[in-house]
Amino acid sequence: MSRRPILYGVLIGLLLAALLAPWTGSTLGRLAKARAARASAVAAMAAPASGAPVLKPDFAFAAADAPAAIRARIDRLAHGGGVLVEALAPTAAPAPLVMVQLRVSGPEKAVLALADAIERERPLLRFRSWRVETAEGGGVRLSGVLIGAVR
């Protein structure tokens, strides 16, 4: 077996590597820049959020009495609309939020008006999840989780 074909193969491979070196170098440079940009983006996203408030102070509940204020608001609106509050209990929520589990029943029009009034008043309260079902006696039952911000 002759060594000449092996030598030609090695020389052609080296020549090809030399011809492709500029494109390979520029591609590797772009890859390094993309990796650096990705690393800086990951570091920026891992940084803690700024301390700037998300809501105006009049849109959030005072942290000390948030569950009591929510209960008073719902009781006032329900009593005014003729809706029965079956259950109202605070649930666990992340730090700047307050969540309340709610179940009310009554005539359909009154229950929907209550839900609308709860979301329209300030401080803000929104239904995170809700469900309306028929109840005995021809009325409806609204159950859901209300979420609001605290300051």
QUIQUI-V843971 format. One record per residue. N is the residue number from 0. PSI is psi as a letter, one per 30 degrees, with the letter a starting at -180 (* if undefined). NEAR is the number of other ideal C-beta (glycine too) atoms within 8 Angstrom. Layout:
n: [N;N]
psi: [PSI;PSI]
near: [NEAR;NEAR]
//
This chain:
n: [0;1;2;3;4;5;6;7;8;9;10;11;12;13;14;15;16;17;18;19;20;21;22;23;24;25;26;27;28;29;30;31;32;33;34;35;36;37;38;39;40;41;42;43;44;45;46;47;48;49;50;51;52;53;54;55;56;57;58;59;60;61;62;63;64;65;66;67;68;69;70;71;72;73;74;75;76;77;78;79;80;81;82;83;84;85;86;87;88;89;90;91;92;93;94;95;96;97;98;99;100;101;102;103;104;105;106;107;108;109;110;111;112;113;114;115;116;117;118;119;120;121;122;123;124;125;126;127;128;129;130;131;132;133;134;135;136;137;138;139;140;141;142;143;144;145;146;147;148;149;150]
psi: [k;k;f;e;e;e;e;e;e;e;e;e;e;e;e;e;e;e;e;f;e;e;e;e;e;e;e;e;e;e;e;e;e;e;e;e;e;e;e;e;e;e;e;e;f;f;k;l;l;l;g;k;k;e;l;l;e;f;f;l;l;k;e;e;g;e;e;e;e;e;e;e;e;e;e;e;e;e;e;f;f;h;k;k;j;e;k;j;k;k;l;k;l;l;e;g;l;k;k;k;k;k;j;l;l;a;k;e;e;e;e;e;e;e;e;e;e;e;f;f;l;k;l;k;k;k;j;e;k;l;k;k;l;k;l;k;g;f;a;l;k;k;k;a;k;k;k;l;l;l;*]
near: [2;4;6;6;7;7;8;8;8;8;8;8;8;8;8;8;8;7;6;8;8;6;7;8;8;8;8;8;8;8;8;8;8;8;8;8;8;8;8;8;8;8;8;7;6;5;6;3;4;4;3;4;7;5;9;6;7;6;9;14;13;9;6;4;7;12;9;7;11;14;10;8;11;14;10;8;13;12;7;6;11;7;13;7;11;7;7;10;6;7;8;3;7;4;3;6;10;13;13;15;12;13;11;15;12;12;10;7;6;11;17;10;9;15;11;8;10;13;10;5;9;5;11;10;11;8;11;8;6;9;7;8;7;5;9;3;4;4;12;12;13;15;10;11;12;13;11;16;13;11;9]
//
